[in-house]
């Protein structure tokens, strides 16, 4: 790599990375709500991650934390990161925090309906036993609102091309014949 390209990251890569980070944080916020809602309804806090793990592994559902919970958590954070990256490419350079939050809520709703059609329908009646659709809707709205962290993540990456400091001209020779010497 030449010196002129060192330290430069394309704006598209910056948006993807900022979206990935915002998506992961939003997925964690969503997970906290899901766990809170499960605890309030006297269910295992690991119910939804275990249901997601069921989609991947095909194993039967287990109520508590087990080795089978990890794939469910991974699926949740992986899809959250992907949605965040998509969000970063759609939003590009945010101008208004309110606009970003509203777009995030729209993305959260769209993802809720897509995941209902793609994931939750496969789980079927098990979902209604261990999680309410209203609680999941709120979780996806929290996810969408949390995507509003995207502008902060974008600023923290500082992906603007580095500019080299201006070259300082050499000091004048201060030899015996100069006025300084």
N, C-alpha and C positions, 0 to 999 in steps of 0.2 A: 504494500500500500504506500502510496506517495505521501509526502508530508502534507500536501494541500488537502488530502482527503481524510487525514487522521482526525478522529474526534467528531466526525459528522455522521449523523444518523438521519435517514430520510424522514420527512414528516409523516409519511404513511406508516412506517415502522413505529414511530413514536406514538401515533394514535392507536395502533394495535396494542402496543405494550401498556399504554395508559388504560385502554379499554379492558385488557386482560386483568390488570391489577384491580380496577374498579369492579369488574365482574366477580372476581374472587372474594373481595370484601363484601360485595352485595350478597353473594352466595352464603357467606358466613353469617351475615345478618339474618338472612332468610332461615338458615338452619337454627339459629338461636330462637326465632319466633316459633318454628315448627316444634322444637323441643319444649318450649314454654307451653305451647298449646297442648301438646301431648301430656305434659305433667298436670295441667289443669283438668284434663278430662280423664285423669287416673289411668293413663296409658303409659307404656314404656317410652321414654324420651328417644329411644332408638327405633321406634316404629317405622317412621318414614324412611330413614336410611336403610333399614332392613327390607322394606318393600322395594326400594330401588335396587338393592342387592339381589333381590329375588328375580328382577328383570334380567340381570346380567348372568347370574349363576344358574338360575333355574331351580335352585334348592328351595325347600319348603321354608316358610316364614318362621322366624324365631323371635320371641318377644324381647330379649335383652341384648346387651352388647356382646358380640362374639366376633370371631375372625371373619364371618360373613358380612359384618357391618362395614368393613373397610371398603369393599367395592361400591357399596351404596353411597358412602361419603365421597369416594373418588368420582363417581358419576355425577353427583350433585355439583361438586366443585369444577369438574371438567366442563359440564354444560354451562355453568355460570360463567366460566372464563370465556367460552366460545361466544355466548350471548354478549358478554362485555366487549369482546373484540369487534363483534358486528356493530355494537352500539358506537364504539369509538370510530369506526369507519363511516358510520352514518352521520354522527354529530359533527365530526371534523373539528373545527375551531369554534368552541362555544362563545357566544356573545352575551348570553343572559343565563343566570343560574336558574331562574324560574322556567325558562324554555327547556333547559337540560332536564330539570326535574319532571316536567310534564311529559317530555319525550320518553324519559325513563319509565314513568308510569304506564304510558302506552305500550312500551316494549314489554313491561312486566305483564300487562293484560294479554298481549299477543302470545307471549311465552306460556302463560297459564293455559290458554285455549289450545295451543299447539301441543303442550305436554299432556293435556287431558286427552287429546286425540291420539297421540303417539305412545305415551308411557302408561298413563293411569288406566286406560281402557283395557290394557293387557293384564293389569293386576286385578281388575274386576271387583267383585264384591268384597275382597279382602280390604281394599282401600276404605270402604265405608265403615268397616268394623274398627279400623285403627286410626283413622284420620277423617275429619270433616272437610267437606269441600269448601265451606266458608273459611275455615282456618287456612287451608291451602291458598285460597284466593288472597287472603290478607298477607300470607307469606310472599306471594308473587308480587303484590303491590309494594311490600317492604323492599323486595329485591329491586323493583323498578325505581322506587324513590332513592334507594341507596346507589343506584347508578349515577346519581347526581354528584358523586364524588369524582366523577371522571375529569372535570376541569382541574381539580386540585392535583390529581395524579398526573395529568398532562404537564402542568407547571412544574411539578417536582422532578420530572424526568430531565428537564432542561435540554431538550433535543435541538436547540437552535445551533447552527454551525458556529464553531468557535472561531473567533477572529483573533488573529495573531496581534500582539501589541506592536505598535509602530516601532520601527527600528530606530534606535537612538544613535544619532550621528556620533562618530568618534570625537573625543575631546581634542581640542587643538593641542598641538605639540607644545609642551611647556619646557622646552630645552633652555640652554644658557642664553640664546639670543632672543628669547621671547620676553615680553614685558612682565610675565609672571615670574620668571626665573631670575 
